[in-house]
Amino acid sequence: TPGASSYMAQAQGSETPHRHVKHDLTIFVLRGSGTLTLGDERIALAAGGAAVIPRGVPHWFANGGRHAAVAFVIYTPPLDKPDVVPVGR
């Protein structure tokens, strides 16, 4: 849409810590579970859970199960090019 873009994402292991400079994210976990590290906060997420990740905040998701966790992810504004900046843990 003019205001957002959406994607399906899978996480088998752990993401590399990163941030998004120009995009806010809203994540809806559809399957699986894990831990979202958002800044200094650790958030347990499972199917049916959701989280909002403001732009600029370091974050990563670590899968807590044997199978891939699946999430529906919304970027606002729409993602038009890669916007991932690695950060140290």
N, C-alpha and C positions, 0 to 999 in steps of 0.2 A: 504494500500500500504506500501512499505518499508519506505516511508517518512512521512506518515500521517495516521490518523484514523478519521472516521467521525461518527456522531451521530445525531439523532433527539432529541431535548430537548423541554420540555414544562414548562412554568412558569405560575402558577395560581396566586400566591401572590408575595412575595419578597424573593429572595435568602438571605441566611446568608452571610455577607461579608466574603470573602475568597481570597486566592491566590493559584496559581499553581507554584510549585517549579521547575519542570522539563519540563513544556510544555507551548508553545504559543498557543493561541486560535484565530480562525477566526470565527466570528458569522455572519450568514446571516438570517435575520428575514423573515420568510415566511408568518406568520399570526399574527395579533394583534399588540400591541404597548406597549411601556413602557419606562423606563429610565434606562440606564446603568450608574452606578457610577464607574468610572475608575480612581483610585487614587483620586485626588481632583476635577476631571472634571465630570460633569453630561451631558450625551449625550442622547437626545431624539431619540428613534429608533422606526420605524414602518415597516410594510411589505415592502420589497424591500431594506431596510437599511442593513448596514453591519458595523462591528467594528472588530478591531484587538486588542487583549489583550496580551501584552508581559508577559512572565513568570515573576513571582515575584511581579507583580503589584496588589495591593488589588482591588477587584471589586465585584459588585453584580448587578443583574437585578431586577427591580421592575415592575411588570405588571401594565399597566395603564388602562386596560379594565375589563369588566365583564367576558370575556371568556379567556381561556388559550392562552398565546402567544406561538408561535411555531417557533423554530429556527433550522437551519442546522448548526452544530458546527464541526469544524475541529481542531483536536489536532495535533501539530507537536512538537517533533517526535510522533509516534503513542503511544496512551495511553495503557500501559501494566499493570498498577495497579493504584489504587486510588492515586490522587495527589491533594488533597484539604486540605489546611491549613487555619483554621478559623483565622480571624483577627477582632479586635475591630473597630467599626464605628468611 
